[in-house]
Amino acid sequence: MATKPSLITGGSGYFGALLRNHLLAHDQAVRVLDLVDAEDRPPGVDFVRGDIRDPANVAQAVAGCARIYHCVAQVPLAKDRELFHSVNVEGTDNLLRAALSAQVGKVIYVSSSAVFGVPKSNPVTEDTAPAPAEAYGTAKRAGETLCQQYARAGLDVTILRPRTILGHGRLGIFQILFEWIRTGDNVPVLGGGDNVYQFVHADDLAAACLLAAARPGATTYNCGAAKFGTMRAALENLCAHARTGSRVRSVPMKPAVALMHLTSALGLSPLGAYHALMYGRSLYFDIAKAQRELNWQPAFSTDQMFAQSYDWYLANREAMLRSPGASRHRSPVKQGILGLLKHWL
């Protein structure tokens, strides 16, 4: 094990815990900063219970670390503008300040494709101007701006922007989709479902994190699958894989989006503003920079990651329902009014 640990903020969450295991597999010492401890935390992984919004907690966690992977975030499911800002902006500022003071060698900031809102054109590159269109994306973009400011002050910080993350154990909104398909219910797409939509497998993103951490110099990388297609094709291929009789059905886009916004605002749906904004629209990255500079090659196509995620859900559904995970992405969510939608398709 390395003498100095790597710190993972949000290391009890879905991606943080998976990244933790990747670091351990590469013989790196690991420390986790999180509000809750994960039940599956391996022996030897140091745990600091603390809030990213508390500078004292953050300074304690950062002390003596060789590098930092900043994964903690309030995700779109939270639907709380104040939390988005306090965690994703103020918390990031706390972390970067502590990292600069402690002379940490490298910081990886896991951002989001939400910083681009609905792009005017695709593919999106690192030179595309961010234009967030809702509160979550705005907060993540503010976090990026802080990273750039601290980089100018001498901190080596790299921004990774993942497309929507999938992989074994990823639940949240995907659990609703998987449950509908498990029971043979139909699945909606907005309009024709011909919007091109890219995902990234969590293992591929973890590999990008490790490669970026080993490369000196502050920069930004967009990360997504190399093989992907339309939303309709992704869902139809998953239905074919499941063989439960589920079919993909089109719903009119404008009224569906309006209903998604309304039910979300009223607390009747688990969907956040970002889900309503992007489900029926195209967004995909040009990943050439990460491939060229990091020698990063994503292993999973959209079809492969959907099939693997769905199969994991079937194999672990009962245990997961008895003992939900520590984060929103590791736990099932309540369907709310979406439970009625499946009967109309």
Residue frames as qw, qx, qy, qz and C-alpha x, y, z in Angstrom:
[[0.000, 0.886, 0.465, 0.000, 0.00, 0.00, 0.00],
 [0.313, 0.619, -0.057, 0.718, 1.09, 3.59, -0.66],
 [0.332, -0.165, -0.551, 0.748, 2.14, 5.51, 2.45],
 [0.207, 0.196, 0.161, -0.945, -0.14, 8.45, 1.77],
 [0.377, 0.418, 0.820, -0.106, -3.80, 7.61, 1.17],
 [0.057, -0.244, -0.490, -0.835, -6.09, 8.73, -1.61],
 [0.235, 0.283, 0.567, -0.737, -9.16, 10.51, -0.26],
 [0.082, -0.365, -0.746, -0.551, -12.58, 9.83, -1.79],
 [0.286, 0.096, 0.353, -0.886, -15.25, 12.31, -0.80],
 [0.765, 0.161, -0.019, -0.624, -18.63, 10.60, -0.95],
 [0.213, 0.383, -0.894, -0.096, -16.84, 7.26, -0.75],
 [0.345, 0.115, 0.861, -0.356, -19.89, 5.52, 0.72],
 [0.594, 0.489, 0.085, -0.633, -22.03, 6.37, -2.31],
 [0.909, 0.337, 0.236, -0.057, -22.50, 4.31, -5.45],
 [0.667, 0.674, -0.204, 0.243, -19.63, 5.59, -7.55],
 [0.145, -0.794, 0.506, -0.304, -17.39, 6.48, -4.61],
 [0.778, -0.314, 0.525, -0.143, -17.52, 2.92, -3.27],
 [0.899, 0.394, 0.156, 0.112, -16.82, 1.47, -6.70],
 [0.370, 0.821, -0.320, 0.295, -13.87, 3.84, -7.16],
 [0.503, -0.655, 0.512, -0.236, -12.63, 2.81, -3.70],
 [0.914, -0.042, 0.404, 0.012, -12.46, -0.80, -4.88],
 [0.716, 0.655, -0.042, 0.237, -10.57, 0.19, -8.02],
 [0.017, 0.845, -0.438, 0.306, -7.99, 2.05, -5.93],
 [0.707, -0.449, 0.523, -0.159, -7.59, -0.93, -3.60],
 [0.930, 0.272, 0.232, 0.089, -7.09, -3.20, -6.60],
 [0.553, 0.709, -0.184, 0.398, -4.20, -0.91, -7.59],
 [0.718, -0.203, -0.401, 0.532, -2.64, -1.22, -4.12],
 [0.063, 0.509, -0.096, 0.853, -3.49, 2.31, -3.07],
 [0.162, -0.309, -0.710, 0.612, -4.33, 3.24, 0.52],
 [0.148, -0.540, -0.511, -0.652, -7.80, 4.76, 0.72],
 [0.023, -0.261, -0.570, 0.778, -9.55, 7.19, 3.04],
 [0.067, -0.573, -0.686, -0.442, -13.27, 8.00, 2.78],
 [0.075, 0.121, 0.341, -0.929, -15.06, 11.18, 3.83],
 [0.322, -0.362, -0.675, -0.556, -18.82, 10.76, 4.07],
 [0.482, -0.404, 0.189, -0.754, -21.80, 11.37, 6.31],
 [0.905, -0.180, 0.230, -0.308, -22.44, 7.64, 6.65],
 [0.226, -0.468, 0.838, 0.167, -20.22, 4.58, 6.62],
 [0.704, 0.228, -0.473, -0.478, -20.84, 1.94, 3.95],
 [0.887, -0.266, 0.297, -0.231, -21.70, -1.56, 5.14],
 [0.943, 0.265, 0.049, 0.195, -19.28, -2.99, 2.57],
 [0.086, 0.909, -0.392, 0.115, -16.27, -0.85, 3.53],
 [0.872, 0.150, -0.414, 0.215, -13.25, -3.19, 3.44],
 [0.696, -0.644, -0.035, 0.316, -10.93, -3.52, 6.43],
 [0.612, -0.151, 0.194, 0.752, -8.04, -1.10, 6.23],
 [0.152, 0.600, 0.350, 0.704, -10.00, 1.67, 4.50],
 [0.184, -0.199, -0.437, 0.858, -9.86, 4.73, 6.75],
 [0.077, -0.693, -0.622, -0.356, -13.22, 6.39, 7.36],
 [0.111, -0.087, -0.287, 0.948, -13.77, 9.99, 8.40],
 [0.005, 0.692, 0.722, 0.031, -17.35, 10.76, 9.29],
 [0.156, -0.462, -0.089, 0.868, -17.99, 14.33, 8.29],
 [0.402, 0.801, 0.421, -0.138, -19.84, 16.86, 6.18],
 [0.581, 0.313, 0.256, 0.706, -18.21, 18.39, 3.11],
 [0.031, -0.849, -0.214, -0.482, -19.80, 21.68, 4.21],
 [0.615, -0.784, 0.031, 0.080, -17.81, 21.67, 7.48],
 [0.397, 0.797, -0.423, 0.169, -14.29, 23.06, 6.93],
 [0.388, -0.587, 0.671, -0.235, -12.95, 21.30, 10.05],
 [0.881, 0.076, 0.451, -0.120, -14.23, 17.91, 8.86],
 [0.740, 0.668, -0.047, 0.064, -12.74, 18.51, 5.44],
 [0.100, 0.815, -0.537, 0.192, -9.35, 19.59, 6.79],
 [0.640, -0.378, 0.643, -0.186, -9.20, 16.46, 8.96],
 [0.890, 0.286, 0.353, -0.043, -9.95, 14.22, 5.99],
 [0.583, 0.791, -0.154, 0.103, -7.52, 15.97, 3.63],
 [0.292, -0.813, 0.502, -0.037, -4.53, 15.95, 6.00],
 [0.460, -0.416, 0.772, 0.139, -1.73, 13.71, 4.75],
 [0.781, 0.418, 0.454, -0.094, -3.44, 12.68, 1.49],
 [0.430, -0.191, 0.558, 0.684, -1.54, 12.25, -1.75],
 [0.122, -0.127, -0.556, -0.812, -4.54, 12.85, -4.00],
 [0.361, 0.282, 0.568, -0.684, -8.25, 13.49, -3.76],
 [0.057, -0.276, -0.794, -0.539, -11.20, 12.16, -5.77],
 [0.238, 0.154, 0.363, -0.888, -14.09, 14.55, -5.17],
 [0.158, -0.227, -0.876, -0.396, -17.23, 12.50, -5.77],
 [0.003, 0.490, 0.712, -0.504, -19.62, 13.84, -3.14],
 [0.115, -0.104, -0.328, -0.932, -22.61, 15.71, -4.60],
 [0.461, 0.368, 0.560, -0.582, -26.25, 16.44, -4.13],
 [0.199, 0.089, 0.816, 0.535, -27.74, 14.75, -7.20],
 [0.265, -0.183, -0.366, -0.873, -30.81, 15.85, -9.25],
 [0.471, -0.425, -0.765, -0.112, -33.10, 13.57, -7.22],
 [0.288, -0.294, -0.526, 0.744, -32.62, 15.91, -4.25],
 [0.019, 0.714, 0.508, 0.482, -34.59, 18.69, -5.98],
 [0.432, -0.820, -0.241, 0.287, -33.26, 21.22, -3.46],
 [0.429, 0.808, -0.053, 0.400, -31.62, 24.37, -4.83],
 [0.325, -0.854, 0.331, -0.235, -30.11, 25.34, -1.46],
 [0.851, -0.311, 0.409, 0.107, -28.60, 21.88, -0.98],
 [0.779, 0.516, 0.130, 0.330, -27.22, 21.94, -4.52],
 [0.205, 0.868, -0.207, 0.402, -25.39, 25.15, -3.68],
 [0.511, -0.741, 0.381, -0.210, -24.25, 24.34, -0.15],
 [0.874, -0.185, 0.431, 0.129, -22.93, 20.87, -1.02],
 [0.788, 0.415, 0.292, 0.349, -21.85, 21.17, -4.64],
 [0.309, 0.818, -0.062, 0.482, -20.45, 24.71, -4.48],
 [0.342, -0.814, 0.330, -0.333, -19.62, 25.63, -0.88],
 [0.904, -0.302, 0.301, 0.035, -18.51, 22.07, -0.10],
 [0.816, 0.419, 0.071, 0.392, -16.27, 22.02, -3.15],
 [0.126, 0.859, -0.218, 0.447, -14.74, 25.34, -2.10],
 [0.658, -0.652, 0.336, -0.171, -13.99, 23.89, 1.35],
 [0.948, -0.020, 0.251, 0.194, -12.30, 20.89, -0.19],
 [0.644, 0.619, -0.003, 0.450, -10.19, 22.82, -2.71],
 [0.130, -0.880, 0.265, -0.372, -9.08, 25.30, -0.08],
 [0.773, -0.510, 0.373, -0.059, -8.01, 22.48, 2.25],
 [0.913, 0.230, 0.190, 0.278, -6.25, 20.67, -0.61],
 [0.411, 0.785, -0.130, 0.445, -4.29, 23.77, -1.57],
 [0.370, -0.807, 0.340, -0.312, -3.32, 24.44, 2.04],
 [0.840, -0.337, 0.425, -0.005, -2.22, 20.81, 2.56],
 [0.126, 0.639, -0.642, -0.404, -0.31, 20.79, -0.75],
 [0.794, 0.156, 0.574, -0.123, -2.18, 17.77, -2.08],
 [0.321, -0.285, 0.657, 0.620, -0.55, 16.53, -5.27],
 [0.146, -0.104, -0.701, -0.690, -3.68, 16.00, -7.37],
 [0.419, 0.285, 0.564, -0.652, -7.44, 16.56, -7.17],
 [0.036, -0.194, -0.815, -0.544, -9.96, 14.88, -9.47],
 [0.368, 0.230, 0.344, -0.833, -13.31, 16.68, -9.55],
 [0.152, 0.295, 0.907, 0.259, -16.13, 14.46, -10.81],
 [0.247, 0.206, 0.011, -0.947, -18.47, 16.93, -12.48],
 [0.502, 0.425, 0.720, -0.222, -21.51, 16.26, -14.69],
 [0.238, 0.259, 0.612, 0.708, -22.69, 16.62, -18.27],
 [0.051, -0.813, -0.572, 0.097, -25.54, 18.69, -16.75],
 [0.262, -0.585, 0.048, 0.766, -23.20, 21.68, -17.04],
 [0.118, -0.031, 0.601, 0.790, -24.10, 21.74, -20.75],
 [0.500, 0.354, 0.316, -0.724, -27.88, 21.78, -20.38],
 [0.761, 0.483, 0.433, -0.002, -29.37, 21.07, -23.81],
 [0.395, -0.381, 0.410, 0.729, -26.42, 21.58, -26.17],
 [0.448, 0.653, -0.068, -0.607, -26.97, 23.51, -29.40],
 [0.723, 0.482, -0.450, -0.206, -25.05, 20.84, -31.30],
 [0.824, -0.366, 0.433, 0.006, -23.45, 17.44, -30.79],
 [0.753, -0.331, -0.476, 0.311, -20.97, 15.97, -30.16],
 [0.312, -0.941, 0.066, -0.109, -20.02, 18.09, -27.16],
 [0.725, 0.306, -0.347, 0.510, -16.27, 18.66, -26.75],
 [0.538, -0.461, -0.342, 0.617, -14.17, 20.16, -23.95],
 [0.189, -0.006, 0.133, 0.973, -14.27, 23.42, -25.92],
 [0.220, -0.601, -0.617, -0.458, -18.08, 23.58, -25.94],
 [0.093, -0.361, 0.319, -0.872, -19.24, 26.44, -23.71],
 [0.129, -0.314, -0.886, 0.316, -21.14, 25.16, -20.65],
 [0.315, -0.236, -0.145, -0.908, -24.74, 26.40, -20.43],
 [0.048, -0.203, -0.925, 0.317, -26.55, 24.72, -17.52],
 [0.305, -0.341, -0.441, -0.772, -30.34, 24.96, -17.67],
 [0.685, -0.588, -0.341, -0.263, -31.43, 23.97, -14.14],
 [0.426, -0.836, 0.263, -0.223, -30.23, 24.25, -10.54],
 [0.901, -0.273, 0.278, 0.190, -28.21, 21.03, -10.34],
 [0.741, 0.428, 0.155, 0.494, -26.23, 21.76, -13.51],
 [0.055, 0.904, -0.081, 0.415, -25.69, 25.35, -12.41],
 [0.629, -0.718, 0.290, -0.071, -24.20, 24.18, -9.10],
 [0.895, -0.048, 0.291, 0.334, -21.92, 21.63, -10.79],
 [0.527, 0.682, 0.074, 0.501, -20.72, 24.30, -13.22],
 [0.235, -0.909, 0.188, -0.288, -19.97, 26.61, -10.28],
 [0.832, -0.441, 0.308, 0.139, -17.88, 23.78, -8.82],
 [0.791, 0.344, 0.204, 0.462, -15.94, 23.59, -12.08],
 [0.182, 0.882, -0.033, 0.434, -15.32, 27.33, -11.99],
 [0.565, -0.774, 0.274, -0.086, -13.89, 26.97, -8.49],
 [0.901, -0.082, 0.285, 0.315, -11.58, 24.20, -9.73],
 [0.586, 0.616, 0.120, 0.513, -10.28, 26.49, -12.45],
 [0.151, -0.922, 0.136, -0.330, -9.72, 29.30, -9.95],
 [0.727, -0.596, 0.338, 0.041, -7.77, 27.06, -7.59],
 [0.865, 0.227, 0.218, 0.390, -5.76, 25.68, -10.51],
 [0.334, 0.808, -0.042, 0.484, -4.62, 29.23, -11.28],
 [0.418, -0.822, 0.282, -0.264, -3.59, 29.47, -7.62],
 [0.089, 0.593, -0.797, 0.071, -1.34, 26.42, -8.01],
 [0.664, -0.078, 0.675, -0.312, -3.55, 23.39, -7.21],
 [0.146, 0.198, -0.843, -0.478, -3.30, 20.54, -9.73],
 [0.509, 0.270, 0.642, -0.505, -6.99, 19.76, -10.30],
 [0.092, 0.037, -0.778, -0.620, -8.52, 17.89, -13.24],
 [0.592, 0.190, 0.287, -0.729, -12.24, 17.97, -14.07],
 [0.045, 0.054, 0.949, 0.306, -13.92, 14.80, -15.35],
 [0.544, 0.158, 0.089, -0.819, -17.39, 15.18, -16.85],
 [0.208, 0.054, 0.972, 0.092, -19.21, 11.84, -17.07],
 [0.480, -0.165, -0.471, -0.722, -22.30, 11.17, -19.10],
 [0.765, -0.351, 0.096, -0.531, -25.14, 9.42, -17.24],
 [0.021, -0.448, 0.880, -0.155, -23.53, 6.67, -15.14],
 [0.911, -0.066, -0.142, -0.382, -24.66, 3.06, -15.37],
 [0.322, 0.417, -0.827, 0.197, -23.26, -0.20, -14.02],
 [0.603, -0.279, -0.745, 0.050, -23.86, -3.09, -11.65],
 [0.371, -0.422, -0.575, 0.595, -25.51, -1.80, -8.49],
 [0.022, 0.006, -0.068, -0.997, -26.66, 1.51, -10.00],
 [0.018, 0.559, 0.824, -0.089, -30.27, 2.05, -8.95],
 [0.070, 0.358, 0.089, -0.927, -32.03, 5.36, -8.29],
 [0.568, 0.422, -0.045, -0.705, -34.22, 6.23, -11.28],
 [0.392, 0.318, -0.798, -0.328, -32.97, 3.15, -13.15],
 [0.144, 0.039, 0.934, -0.324, -34.57, 0.90, -10.54],
 [0.544, 0.420, 0.333, -0.646, -37.99, 2.09, -11.73],
 [0.545, 0.506, -0.483, -0.462, -37.12, 1.20, -15.33],
 [0.193, 0.261, -0.946, 0.016, -35.74, -2.20, -14.33],
 [0.317, 0.161, 0.790, -0.499, -38.80, -2.99, -12.22],
 [0.615, 0.467, 0.048, -0.634, -41.18, -2.10, -15.04],
 [0.523, 0.447, -0.660, -0.302, -39.30, -4.36, -17.43],
 [0.045, -0.170, 0.950, -0.259, -39.07, -7.15, -14.84],
 [0.414, 0.312, 0.700, -0.492, -42.86, -7.21, -14.58],
 [0.360, 0.328, 0.760, 0.431, -43.40, -6.91, -18.35],
 [0.145, 0.847, 0.349, -0.375, -44.79, -3.38, -18.35],
 [0.573, 0.654, 0.210, 0.447, -44.22, -1.06, -21.27],
 [0.502, -0.432, -0.033, 0.748, -41.59, 1.70, -21.21],
 [0.300, 0.912, 0.256, -0.114, -42.10, 5.28, -22.47],
 [0.504, -0.051, 0.201, 0.839, -39.90, 7.33, -24.75],
 [0.141, 0.721, 0.208, -0.646, -40.57, 10.96, -25.58],
 [0.456, 0.643, -0.303, -0.535, -41.59, 11.53, -29.16],
 [0.864, 0.348, -0.336, -0.143, -39.95, 9.00, -31.45],
 [0.814, -0.506, 0.250, 0.139, -37.15, 8.29, -29.01],
 [0.797, 0.480, 0.029, 0.366, -34.67, 9.08, -31.76],
 [0.124, -0.936, 0.291, -0.156, -32.57, 11.36, -29.54],
 [0.751, 0.301, -0.492, 0.323, -28.98, 10.14, -29.36],
 [0.549, -0.755, 0.182, -0.311, -28.08, 9.55, -25.73],
 [0.585, 0.407, -0.630, 0.309, -24.76, 8.46, -24.32],
 [0.767, -0.632, 0.014, -0.113, -24.05, 6.75, -21.00],
 [0.310, 0.611, -0.683, 0.253, -20.81, 5.75, -19.28],
 [0.842, -0.270, -0.466, 0.035, -20.16, 2.58, -17.29],
 [0.496, -0.850, 0.146, -0.097, -19.03, 3.20, -13.71],
 [0.851, -0.249, 0.265, 0.379, -16.00, 0.93, -14.18],
 [0.580, 0.519, 0.207, 0.593, -14.94, 2.89, -17.25],
 [0.099, -0.917, -0.003, -0.387, -15.32, 6.16, -15.35],
 [0.723, -0.655, 0.188, 0.114, -13.26, 4.79, -12.44],
 [0.808, 0.089, 0.245, 0.528, -10.52, 3.83, -14.90],
 [0.307, 0.755, 0.128, 0.565, -10.57, 7.39, -16.27],
 [0.436, -0.885, 0.051, -0.155, -10.26, 8.76, -12.72],
 [0.812, -0.418, 0.243, 0.328, -7.13, 6.71, -12.03],
 [0.669, 0.349, 0.267, 0.599, -5.55, 7.63, -15.36],
 [0.072, 0.872, 0.109, 0.471, -6.30, 11.33, -14.88],
 [0.598, -0.796, 0.089, 0.015, -4.88, 11.25, -11.34],
 [0.811, -0.214, 0.277, 0.468, -1.60, 9.90, -12.71],
 [0.502, 0.525, 0.273, 0.631, -1.29, 12.68, -15.31],
 [0.290, -0.461, -0.232, 0.806, 0.12, 15.99, -14.03],
 [0.035, 0.042, 0.317, 0.947, -1.49, 19.21, -15.11],
 [0.334, 0.425, 0.542, -0.644, -4.88, 20.84, -14.62],
 [0.186, 0.070, -0.643, -0.740, -7.30, 20.11, -17.47],
 [0.649, 0.157, 0.365, -0.649, -10.78, 18.80, -18.31],
 [0.050, 0.096, -0.926, -0.361, -11.98, 15.54, -19.87],
 [0.719, 0.053, 0.018, -0.693, -15.41, 14.49, -21.14],
 [0.114, -0.203, 0.972, -0.029, -16.14, 10.78, -20.52],
 [0.758, 0.195, 0.180, -0.595, -18.74, 8.58, -22.18],
 [0.797, 0.072, 0.594, 0.078, -19.20, 5.28, -23.96],
 [0.077, -0.380, 0.603, 0.697, -17.63, 4.85, -27.39],
 [0.146, -0.183, -0.855, -0.462, -20.56, 2.76, -28.68],
 [0.188, 0.407, 0.600, -0.663, -24.06, 4.19, -28.22],
 [0.042, 0.339, 0.689, 0.639, -27.20, 5.14, -30.14],
 [0.335, -0.450, -0.194, -0.805, -30.71, 6.44, -29.67],
 [0.386, -0.209, 0.610, -0.660, -32.76, 6.25, -26.49],
 [0.859, 0.121, 0.010, -0.498, -35.34, 4.07, -28.23],
 [0.735, 0.361, -0.574, 0.017, -32.69, 1.62, -29.41],
 [0.080, 0.372, -0.763, 0.522, -31.18, 1.37, -25.92],
 [0.559, -0.078, 0.503, -0.654, -34.55, 0.59, -24.32],
 [0.868, 0.252, -0.172, -0.392, -35.69, -1.76, -27.08],
 [0.580, 0.395, -0.695, 0.154, -32.45, -3.73, -26.81],
 [0.142, -0.265, 0.746, -0.594, -32.85, -3.95, -23.03],
 [0.753, 0.062, 0.240, -0.609, -36.43, -5.20, -23.42],
 [0.822, 0.342, -0.419, -0.180, -35.22, -7.82, -25.89],
 [0.289, 0.396, -0.785, 0.379, -32.50, -8.86, -23.44],
 [0.371, -0.175, 0.619, -0.670, -35.01, -9.19, -20.58],
 [0.318, -0.092, -0.867, -0.373, -37.57, -11.22, -22.57],
 [0.081, 0.278, 0.754, -0.590, -40.44, -10.23, -20.28],
 [0.190, 0.650, 0.706, 0.208, -42.78, -8.85, -22.95],
 [0.105, -0.754, -0.150, 0.631, -42.06, -5.17, -22.29],
 [0.513, 0.561, 0.400, 0.512, -42.31, -2.86, -25.27],
 [0.237, -0.259, -0.048, 0.935, -41.18, 0.71, -25.88],
 [0.155, 0.756, 0.622, 0.131, -44.05, 3.12, -26.43],
 [0.254, 0.266, 0.069, 0.928, -43.92, 6.72, -27.64],
 [0.114, -0.774, -0.540, 0.310, -45.62, 9.55, -25.74],
 [0.294, 0.853, 0.163, 0.398, -46.00, 13.13, -27.04],
 [0.590, 0.101, -0.324, 0.733, -42.96, 15.12, -25.97],
 [0.029, -0.449, 0.095, -0.888, -44.31, 18.57, -25.09],
 [0.663, -0.526, -0.100, -0.524, -47.20, 17.50, -22.83],
 [0.893, -0.194, -0.349, 0.209, -45.06, 14.75, -21.29],
 [0.478, 0.218, -0.309, 0.793, -42.27, 17.20, -20.40],
 [0.277, -0.506, 0.040, -0.816, -44.80, 19.67, -18.98],
 [0.832, -0.425, -0.224, -0.277, -46.32, 16.91, -16.85],
 [0.802, -0.013, -0.375, 0.465, -42.86, 15.77, -15.67],
 [0.195, 0.360, -0.256, 0.876, -42.03, 19.32, -14.54],
 [0.514, -0.492, -0.055, -0.701, -45.38, 19.73, -12.77],
 [0.896, -0.334, -0.274, -0.098, -45.38, 16.41, -10.93],
 [0.674, 0.113, -0.380, 0.623, -41.75, 16.89, -9.91],
 [0.002, -0.425, 0.194, -0.884, -42.47, 20.36, -8.51],
 [0.670, -0.434, -0.059, -0.599, -45.47, 18.99, -6.57],
 [0.267, -0.439, 0.810, -0.283, -43.42, 16.13, -5.13],
 [0.868, 0.139, 0.247, -0.409, -45.55, 13.53, -6.93],
 [0.888, 0.426, -0.144, 0.100, -42.69, 12.16, -9.01],
 [0.750, -0.484, 0.155, 0.424, -39.08, 11.20, -8.17],
 [0.631, 0.466, 0.220, 0.580, -37.85, 12.89, -11.34],
 [0.301, -0.615, -0.076, 0.725, -35.83, 16.07, -11.02],
 [0.343, 0.827, -0.001, -0.445, -35.71, 19.04, -13.37],
 [0.035, -0.562, 0.712, 0.419, -32.70, 17.59, -15.17],
 [0.378, 0.132, 0.912, 0.091, -34.54, 14.36, -16.01],
 [0.418, 0.732, 0.474, -0.255, -37.44, 16.28, -17.53],
 [0.134, 0.829, -0.275, -0.469, -35.04, 18.48, -19.44],
 [0.022, 0.577, -0.748, -0.327, -32.89, 15.76, -21.01],
 [0.633, 0.035, 0.767, -0.104, -34.79, 12.47, -21.33],
 [0.671, 0.597, 0.439, -0.017, -36.06, 13.29, -24.82],
 [0.275, 0.934, -0.201, -0.112, -33.04, 15.27, -26.05],
 [0.882, 0.298, -0.178, 0.319, -29.66, 14.39, -27.53],
 [0.204, -0.892, 0.397, -0.074, -26.39, 14.78, -25.68],
 [0.968, -0.042, 0.055, 0.241, -23.21, 12.93, -26.43],
 [0.320, -0.831, 0.334, 0.309, -19.53, 13.62, -25.93],
 [0.698, 0.594, -0.367, 0.160, -16.56, 13.50, -28.23],
 [0.786, -0.596, 0.150, 0.069, -14.17, 11.51, -26.01],
 [0.775, 0.516, -0.163, 0.327, -11.11, 11.86, -28.25],
 [0.012, 0.796, -0.415, 0.440, -9.17, 14.02, -25.77],
 [0.705, -0.473, 0.457, -0.264, -9.43, 11.44, -22.97],
 [0.969, 0.189, 0.140, 0.076, -8.57, 8.65, -25.39],
 [0.599, 0.676, -0.202, 0.379, -5.56, 10.53, -26.71],
 [0.002, 0.731, -0.446, 0.517, -4.08, 12.03, -23.54],
 [0.605, -0.428, 0.536, -0.403, -5.02, 9.35, -21.00],
 [0.278, 0.203, -0.910, -0.232, -4.99, 6.33, -23.32],
 [0.443, 0.109, 0.661, -0.595, -8.49, 5.71, -21.94],
 [0.334, 0.015, -0.748, -0.573, -10.65, 3.22, -23.81],
 [0.620, -0.095, 0.385, -0.677, -14.16, 2.64, -22.46],
 [0.085, -0.121, 0.983, 0.110, -14.93, -1.08, -22.45],
 [0.260, 0.426, 0.826, -0.263, -18.73, -1.02, -22.25],
 [0.078, -0.282, -0.520, -0.802, -21.26, -0.12, -24.93],
 [0.470, -0.179, 0.154, -0.850, -24.70, 1.20, -23.99],
 [0.834, -0.077, -0.382, -0.391, -26.29, -2.21, -24.61],
 [0.643, 0.085, -0.680, 0.342, -23.69, -4.02, -22.51],
 [0.057, 0.146, -0.546, 0.823, -24.02, -1.70, -19.52],
 [0.616, -0.155, -0.002, -0.772, -27.82, -1.77, -19.58],
 [0.842, -0.034, -0.505, -0.184, -27.90, -5.56, -19.75],
 [0.505, 0.108, -0.674, 0.528, -25.34, -5.92, -16.96],
 [0.168, -0.187, 0.380, -0.890, -27.14, -3.41, -14.73],
 [0.737, -0.129, -0.159, -0.644, -30.50, -5.09, -15.27],
 [0.799, 0.009, -0.600, 0.037, -29.12, -8.58, -14.60],
 [0.268, 0.151, -0.631, 0.712, -27.49, -7.33, -11.38],
 [0.435, -0.196, 0.175, -0.861, -30.83, -5.86, -10.32],
 [0.838, -0.102, -0.368, -0.390, -32.61, -9.19, -10.83],
 [0.708, 0.069, -0.633, 0.306, -29.93, -11.09, -8.91],
 [0.304, -0.001, -0.538, 0.786, -29.85, -8.65, -5.99],
 [0.294, -0.499, -0.300, -0.758, -33.38, -7.24, -5.91],
 [0.688, -0.565, -0.440, -0.115, -34.63, -8.97, -2.77],
 [0.659, -0.288, -0.290, 0.632, -31.52, -8.23, -0.72],
 [0.207, 0.227, 0.065, 0.949, -31.45, -4.64, -1.93],
 [0.397, -0.582, -0.354, -0.615, -35.08, -4.04, -0.96],
 [0.733, -0.540, -0.387, 0.144, -34.36, -5.37, 2.53],
 [0.561, -0.585, 0.002, 0.586, -31.23, -3.25, 2.98],
 [0.436, 0.878, 0.120, 0.157, -31.08, -0.12, 0.78],
 [0.691, 0.218, -0.129, 0.677, -27.70, 1.44, 0.08],
 [0.384, -0.508, -0.277, 0.720, -26.16, 4.51, 1.66],
 [0.005, -0.316, 0.204, 0.927, -26.85, 6.87, -1.23],
 [0.612, 0.463, 0.176, -0.617, -29.67, 7.73, -3.63],
 [0.528, 0.515, -0.569, -0.365, -27.85, 6.01, -6.49],
 [0.168, 0.202, -0.958, 0.114, -27.49, 2.79, -4.46],
 [0.266, 0.227, 0.756, -0.553, -31.11, 2.73, -3.26],
 [0.105, 0.516, 0.770, 0.360, -34.55, 2.19, -4.81],
 [0.102, 0.045, 0.110, -0.988, -36.78, 5.22, -5.19],
 [0.371, 0.459, 0.695, -0.411, -40.54, 5.58, -4.84],
 [0.300, 0.319, 0.666, 0.604, -42.31, 5.67, -8.19],
 [0.161, 0.378, 0.230, -0.882, -44.96, 8.18, -7.12],
 [0.614, 0.528, 0.166, -0.563, -47.27, 9.09, -9.97],
 [0.267, 0.491, -0.737, -0.380, -44.97, 7.25, -12.39],
 [0.267, 0.003, 0.952, -0.149, -46.54, 4.06, -11.08],
 [0.540, 0.547, 0.469, -0.435, -49.76, 5.07, -12.83],
 [0.299, 0.664, -0.407, -0.552, -48.05, 5.95, -16.10],
 [0.094, -0.243, 0.935, 0.240, -47.18, 2.34, -16.91],
 [0.387, 0.386, 0.810, -0.212, -50.89, 1.48, -17.06],
 [0.408, 0.763, 0.130, -0.484, -51.47, 4.07, -19.79],
 [0.028, 0.589, -0.648, -0.482, -48.77, 2.82, -22.17]]
